[in-house]
Amino acid sequence: MFRFLVRRVTGALVILLIISAITFWLFYAVPRDPAMMSCGKNCTPENLAQIRQNLGIDKPIPVQYWLWLVGVFVGRDYTTWGHCEAPCLGYSFSNNEPVFGTIMDRLPTTLSLAFGAAVVFLILGVGAGMIAALKQGKFLDKFASSASLLGSSLQIYFVGYIAMFFFVAQLGWLDQPQWTPLTDNPAAWFSGLLLPWLVLAIIFTANYTRMTRSQLVEQLSEDYVRTARAKGLSRSNVFFRFAWRGAMGPIVTVFGIDLGTLIGGAIITESTFSLPGIGRLAVKSVDQSDLPMLLGVTLLAAGAIVFANIIVDAVYALIDPRIRLA
């Protein structure tokens, strides 16, 4: 297991390095000059040259990338901002704020949204899928399958605005979505994120309902499950001890990918509910051609997905003894 984790972590670092290099190169393929944007209307060549020097974009692209990469591990000295402690992701082109600090300020919002929604859609989706599998061919099975099909066809931005209109503006059952740190006011934190959790969970619940049902139906038809039933084991014992354990592998795999994606930034959800998370920060960075901020957000999103897959692989081996990490 240890050798497996070392290999996977090493591979993940290589992947992140490649992603950062590609993102750095793609930024310069966009015909927008951050120095010109920062210079304003009455810009002179002297002012433009000074801004380029302050931003660190007066050097060749390979040199800029090397300086940025070194700064991530050992820090970096800037003419304008002084020394930047490692991990130094640079300073924002738009507001001159440290990239790492800005991301850390936004990360609690995204983590709260991701984990809260994950709890909701796991409970609802897996629970509904289990009921549908146990009641295969009956009313509850058909209802769960139809509801999951409807839920998977909905879009977050549509459901979000409709939900805010009815449950917040008209009925007043829920509070207006907003971000409050958990340490400041737990009640306000929960009430401000409840509606985004529910809306985000609708889409994922539909997928997990269908996946759980199909996996359990497949496992219940396996020979070893029928053999266990023939030996006199109770239905619930067979379901949870054999069928459910065999169905958990694909569910855990997809959950790891989904959770990593949400941690990387639920862009549509955060934009719909005006939550100051990583997703909105990414959109703002693209609009403002803010390369340092864009690189930092991209690395966070890629890292979340890559390392979530590593954890899923390890958990998969623990769930299913037939899997061997070679």
C-alpha positions in Angstrom: 0.0 0.0 0.0 2.8 2.4 0.9 4.6 1.9 -2.4 1.3 2.4 -4.2 0.7 5.7 -2.5 4.2 6.9 -3.2 3.8 6.1 -6.9 0.4 7.7 -7.1 1.5 10.9 -5.3 4.6 11.2 -7.5 2.4 10.8 -10.6 0.0 13.4 -9.2 2.7 15.9 -8.8 3.8 15.3 -12.4 0.3 15.8 -13.6 -0.1 19.1 -11.6 3.2 20.3 -13.1 2.0 19.6 -16.7 -1.4 21.2 -16.0 0.3 24.4 -14.6 2.6 24.6 -17.7 -0.4 24.2 -20.1 -2.4 26.8 -18.2 0.6 29.2 -18.3 0.9 28.8 -22.0 -2.8 29.0 -22.7 -2.9 32.3 -20.8 -0.6 33.9 -23.4 -2.7 32.6 -26.2 -5.5 34.9 -25.1 -5.2 38.3 -26.8 -5.5 40.3 -23.6 -2.7 42.2 -22.0 -3.0 42.5 -18.2 -0.5 45.3 -18.1 -2.6 47.4 -20.6 -5.7 46.6 -18.5 -4.0 47.8 -15.3 -2.5 50.9 -17.0 -5.9 52.6 -17.7 -6.9 55.0 -20.4 -4.1 57.6 -20.2 -1.4 55.1 -20.5 2.1 56.0 -21.6 4.9 53.6 -22.8 6.9 54.4 -19.6 3.9 53.5 -17.4 3.3 50.4 -19.3 6.9 49.3 -19.1 6.9 49.9 -15.3 3.7 47.9 -14.8 5.1 45.0 -16.9 8.1 45.0 -14.6 6.0 45.2 -11.4 3.8 42.3 -12.6 6.8 40.3 -13.7 5.6 39.8 -17.3 8.5 41.7 -19.0 10.6 38.5 -19.2 10.3 35.6 -21.7 7.5 33.1 -21.0 9.8 30.2 -20.0 11.6 32.4 -17.5 8.3 33.6 -16.1 7.1 30.1 -15.6 10.4 29.0 -14.0 10.3 31.9 -11.5 6.7 31.1 -10.7 7.5 27.4 -10.2 10.5 28.1 -8.0 8.4 30.5 -5.9 5.9 27.7 -5.1 8.5 25.7 -3.3 11.0 28.2 -1.9 9.3 31.6 -2.2 10.1 34.6 -4.4 11.3 38.2 -4.3 9.2 40.9 -6.0 10.3 44.4 -6.9 7.0 45.9 -5.7 5.7 43.5 -3.1 8.9 42.3 -1.4 9.5 38.7 -0.4 6.7 36.2 -0.9 6.9 33.2 1.5 6.5 29.7 0.1 4.1 28.4 -1.1 4.2 31.6 -3.2 1.6 31.6 -6.0 2.3 35.2 -6.9 0.2 38.3 -6.6 -3.0 39.0 -8.3 -2.8 41.2 -11.4 -6.1 42.8 -10.6 -5.9 43.8 -6.9 -2.2 43.1 -5.9 -3.3 40.6 -3.2 -1.4 37.4 -2.5 -2.9 34.5 -4.5 -2.4 31.9 -1.8 -4.0 34.0 0.8 -7.0 34.9 -1.4 -7.6 31.2 -2.2 -7.4 30.2 1.4 -10.0 32.9 2.2 -12.3 31.5 -0.4 -11.7 27.8 0.3 -13.9 27.5 3.4 -16.9 28.6 1.4 -16.3 26.0 -1.3 -15.5 23.2 1.2 -18.7 23.9 3.2 -20.8 23.9 0.0 -19.1 20.7 -1.3 -19.2 18.6 1.9 -22.7 19.7 2.9 -24.2 18.9 -0.5 -22.3 15.6 -0.6 -23.9 14.5 2.7 -27.4 15.4 1.3 -27.0 13.7 -2.1 -25.4 10.6 -0.6 -28.2 10.1 1.9 -31.0 10.8 -0.5 -29.5 9.3 -3.7 -28.1 6.1 -2.1 -31.1 5.6 0.1 -33.5 6.0 -2.9 -31.4 3.6 -5.0 -31.5 1.0 -2.2 -35.3 1.3 -1.9 -35.7 1.0 -5.7 -33.5 -2.1 -5.8 -35.4 -3.8 -2.9 -38.7 -2.9 -4.5 -37.6 -3.8 -8.1 -40.6 -3.6 -10.5 -42.9 -2.1 -7.9 -44.3 1.4 -7.5 -41.5 2.7 -5.4 -39.0 1.5 -8.0 -40.8 3.1 -10.9 -41.3 6.4 -8.9 -37.6 6.6 -7.9 -36.5 5.9 -11.5 -38.8 8.5 -12.9 -37.8 11.1 -10.3 -34.1 10.4 -11.0 -34.6 10.8 -14.7 -36.4 14.2 -14.1 -33.7 15.4 -11.7 -30.8 14.5 -14.0 -32.4 16.7 -16.8 -32.6 19.8 -14.6 -29.9 22.5 -14.5 -28.6 24.1 -11.4 -29.0 27.7 -12.5 -32.7 27.1 -13.4 -33.6 25.2 -10.2 -31.6 27.7 -8.1 -33.5 30.8 -9.2 -36.9 29.0 -9.1 -36.1 27.7 -5.5 -35.1 31.2 -4.4 -38.2 32.7 -5.8 -40.6 30.3 -4.1 -38.9 29.3 -0.9 -37.2 32.6 -0.1 -39.1 35.4 -1.7 -42.7 34.0 -1.7 -43.0 31.5 1.1 -40.2 32.7 3.4 -39.4 29.1 4.5 -35.6 29.5 3.9 -33.1 32.3 4.4 -31.5 34.1 1.6 -28.3 32.1 0.6 -25.2 33.8 2.0 -21.9 32.9 3.4 -21.2 33.1 7.2 -18.2 31.5 8.6 -19.0 28.4 10.7 -16.9 29.7 13.6 -18.7 33.0 13.7 -22.3 31.8 13.8 -23.1 28.0 13.2 -26.8 28.6 12.8 -26.3 31.4 10.2 -23.8 29.2 8.4 -26.3 26.3 8.2 -29.3 28.4 7.2 -27.3 30.4 4.6 -26.1 27.2 2.8 -29.2 25.0 3.2 -30.8 26.1 -0.1 -27.6 25.8 -2.1 -27.0 22.3 -0.6 -30.5 21.2 -1.6 -30.3 22.6 -5.1 -26.9 21.2 -5.8 -27.9 17.8 -4.3 -30.9 17.5 -6.7 -28.7 16.9 -9.7 -26.3 14.5 -7.9 -29.1 12.7 -6.1 -30.6 11.7 -9.4 -27.3 10.2 -10.7 -26.7 8.3 -7.4 -30.2 6.9 -7.3 -29.9 5.4 -10.8 -26.3 4.2 -10.2 -27.1 2.6 -6.8 -30.2 0.9 -8.1 -28.4 -0.6 -11.2 -25.4 -1.8 -9.1 -27.6 -3.4 -6.5 -29.8 -5.1 -9.0 -26.8 -6.5 -10.7 -25.3 -7.7 -7.5 -28.6 -9.3 -6.3 -28.6 -11.4 -9.5 -25.1 -12.8 -8.9 -24.6 -16.5 -8.1 -22.9 -15.9 -4.8 -25.9 -13.9 -3.6 -28.4 -16.6 -4.6 -26.2 -19.2 -2.9 -26.2 -17.2 0.3 -30.0 -17.0 0.1 -30.3 -20.7 -0.5 -28.2 -21.4 2.6 -30.9 -19.7 4.7 -29.4 -16.3 5.3 -32.0 -13.6 5.9 -32.7 -11.1 3.1 -31.4 -8.1 5.0 -28.2 -10.0 5.9 -27.6 -11.0 2.2 -28.4 -7.5 1.1 -26.0 -5.6 3.3 -23.3 -8.2 3.8 -23.0 -9.3 0.2 -24.9 -7.3 -2.4 -24.3 -3.8 -0.8 -20.6 -4.4 -0.4 -20.2 -5.5 -4.0 -22.1 -2.4 -5.2 -20.1 0.1 -3.1 -17.0 0.1 -5.4 -18.4 2.1 -8.4 -20.3 4.4 -6.0 -17.2 5.2 -4.1 -15.3 5.8 -7.3 -17.8 8.3 -8.7 -18.3 10.0 -5.3 -14.5 10.7 -5.1 -14.5 12.3 -8.6 -17.6 14.3 -7.8 -16.3 15.5 -4.5 -13.0 16.5 -6.0 -14.8 18.4 -8.7 -16.9 20.2 -6.1 -13.9 21.1 -4.0 -12.3 22.5 -7.1 -15.2 24.9 -7.4 -18.9 24.6 -8.0 -18.9 27.5 -10.5 -22.5 27.5 -11.5 -23.8 27.0 -7.9 -21.6 29.7 -6.4 -22.5 32.1 -9.2 -26.2 31.4 -8.9 -26.3 32.0 -5.1 -23.5 34.7 -5.1 -21.3 32.7 -2.8 -17.7 33.9 -2.5 -16.0 30.5 -3.3 -13.3 29.1 -5.5 -15.7 28.8 -8.5 -16.6 32.5 -8.6 -12.9 33.4 -8.1 -12.0 31.3 -11.2 -14.6 33.1 -13.3 -13.4 36.5 -12.1 -9.8 35.5 -12.8 -10.6 34.6 -16.4 -12.5 37.8 -17.0 -9.7 39.9 -15.7 -6.9 37.9 -17.3 -5.4 37.4 -13.9 -2.8 34.7 -14.6 -1.4 34.2 -11.0 -4.9 33.8 -9.6 -6.0 31.6 -12.5 -3.0 29.3 -12.0 -3.6 29.0 -8.3 -7.3 28.1 -8.8 -6.4 25.6 -11.6 -3.9 23.9 -9.4 -6.3 23.7 -6.5 -9.0 22.2 -8.7 -6.7 19.7 -10.4 -5.1 18.8 -7.1 -8.5 18.1 -5.5 -9.5 15.8 -8.3 -6.2 14.0 -8.6 -5.8 13.3 -4.9 -9.5 12.4 -4.5 -8.8 9.6 -7.1 -5.8 8.4 -5.1 -7.9 8.1 -1.9 -10.7 6.4 -3.9 -8.2 3.8 -5.2 -7.0 3.0 -1.7 -10.6 2.8 -0.3 -11.6 0.6 -3.2 -9.0 -1.9 -2.3 -10.2 -2.0 1.3 -13.9 -2.4 0.3 -13.2 -5.2 -2.3 -10.6 -7.7 -1.3 -10.4 -9.0 -4.9 -8.7 -5.7 -5.8 -4.9 -5.8 -5.4 -2.7 -2.8 -5.6 0.1 -4.0 -7.9 
